[in-house]
Amino acid sequence: MAPFYYWLSWLIVIIAIFFIEGTSLKQTLLLFAAVAMCLYSLNAEEPLLQLIHPAVLVAFGVRFWLMKTKKWLSHVWPFIFGLVCTSLYLFLIVSPLWMEFPLKSIGVCIFLFAMTFYLGNLCCAIGLWLLLNGLGILWTTIVFWQYELGAVLDLNQKMLTVLQGVLILFIIYGVLTLKKWSYHYRSKKGVAHA
């Protein structure tokens, strides 16, 4: 799993360097990828060390989320989705059979695709994805602490899911950008021939 994790991280770095416009977004993505690479082998047996992964995800999620101004009501969505993600994590831990469900990746892709159309920009989509997972991990960990259970979440697997989600968002926004450029090119070509 470690090579796949680092390949995803390096792929995010390559995409950020060569294909992302805007220095603020590019710098934040590069910093996130560097921190994600450092977090992989972190031993989270200590209770306070278990908070590092969700804290990093929440911090970067807030940073991405606040890059574009939004109405005040839209700031409620990350917390609502974070609670939904927490209940999903708790369900998957109680019934681990669903972890092997073959359409899990397709469900994540459909959710991310719907999220892109609702939010409309890459910064907010990455921010919501990171906040959703960070708050889900954080609240799940707090629930386990309340019931004095050990660490059941595999934090490296959750970070791998987060990186896969960011890569899927890049692909979705790349396709949407190509579609927009194609439409713009065709409309320019149509005006030139008229």
N, C-alpha and C positions, 0 to 999 in steps of 0.2 A: 504494500500500500504506500510506502514511503516514496518510491520512485514516481508513482502516479501523482501523488500530492505535489512533489516538487516540479513535475512536468506541467501541471496545471498552473502553479504559481509562476513559473517562467513564461508560460504562454500568455498569462495576464500581463506580465511585464512587457513582453514583445508587442502585444496589441496596444498597450498603453503608450509605448514609445513611438510606434510607427503609425497608428491609426486614430488615436484620440486627439482631438483638437481642444485647445484651451489649456493653459499652463496649470491652472489651479486644479482642475480635474485630473490631469496627467500626474502632477506631483502627489496628489492624495492617493491615486491608484498605485503608484510606485511605492509609496510608503506603506500602504496596506499590504501589498504583495510581500515586501521585505519583512514586515512584522509577522505575517502569516507563515512565512518560511521559518522564522525563528520560533514560532509557537508549536511546531509540529512535535518535537521530541520532548516537550516540557512534561515533566512527571507531575501529575496532578493528584497525588495521594494526600497531600496536605490540604485541609479544608479551604484555606484562604487561597491556595494556588488554583483551586477549581474555579475561582471567580475571574482569573486572568483572561481566559478565552472569551466569556461573555462580555467582560468589561471592554476588551479590545473591539469586539464586534459592535457593541452599543456605541462606543466613542466614534468609531469610523462611520457607523450608520447615521449618527447625528450630524457628523461633518458633511457627509454626502447629501443628507436630507435637507440641510439648511443652505445648500449652495444656490438654490432657486427659491425665490419668495413664493409663499403660498398663503391661502386664507387660513385663519386661525383654526377653523373647524377641521381642516385636513390634517392637523397635527395629532388628532385623536386616533387616526387609523393605525399607526404603528403599534400603539398599545393594545388596541382591539385585536389586531392580527397576532401580536405577541402572546396574548392569552389563548388564542386559537392554536397557535403553534405549541404552547405549553401543554394544552390538553391533548394535542396529537402526540407529543413526545411521551406523555404519561400513559396514553393508550397503547402506544407501541412497546413501552416497557412492560406493561401489565400483560399484553397479548403479543409476544414477540413473533408469533407466526406471521403477522402482517408485514414484518420487516422484509420478508422474502417475496412479497407480492410483486409479480413481474411488471405491473404497469405503474409502479411507484415513480419511475423517472419520467414517464409520459405525463403523469399527474403534475409533477413539478414543472415541466415544460408548459403545460396548459395554464397553470397558475401564473407563471412568469409572463407568458404571452398576454393573458388578460390584464395583468398588472401594468404592462407597458402601454396598453391602450388607455387604461384609466389615468396613468400619471403623465404620459406623453414625453418624458425626457429621461435620459440615461442616469443623470445624477440622482434624481429622486427614486428611480427604480432600484438602483444599487443601494441607496440609503435605506429604503424600505425593506429590501431583502436582508441586509445586514442587521437592521433593527429587529426584524421579525425573528431571526434566528438567535440573535444575542439575547433578546428579552425572553424568548422561549427557553433557552438554556439556563439563564439566570433564575427564572421563576421555577423551573423544574428542579434546579439545585436547591433552592430555598425550601421547596416542598419536601425534598428528601432530608434536608437538615431538620425540618420540623418533626418528621417521623423517625429521626435518628437512623436513617438508612445510609449505607455507604454509597460511594460514587458508582452509579449504574450507567450513566451516560459515557459513551466513548467520545471524548472531546475531539480527538483527531478525526474520527469519522464525521462528526458534525462540521468541522472546519473543511473537510473534503467536500461535503455537500454544499457548503457556502461557496467555495471556489467554483464548483461545477455550476452553481446558479449564476454566479457573476459571468462565467464564460458563456452560458446560455443567453444571458441578457446582452452580451456583446454580439452574439450571432443574430439575435432578433433585431437589435438596433442597426446592425450592419445591413441586414436584408431590407429593413425599412428605409434606410438612407439610400441604398442602391435603387430602390423603387422610386423614391422621391427624385433622385438625380435623373433616372430614366424618364420619368414623367416630365421633368423640367426640360430635358434635352429634346424630347419629342415635341413639346409645345414650342420651343424655340425653332426647331426645324420646320414645324408647320407654319409658323409666322414668316419664316424666310422664304418659303415656297409660295406664299399667298401674294 
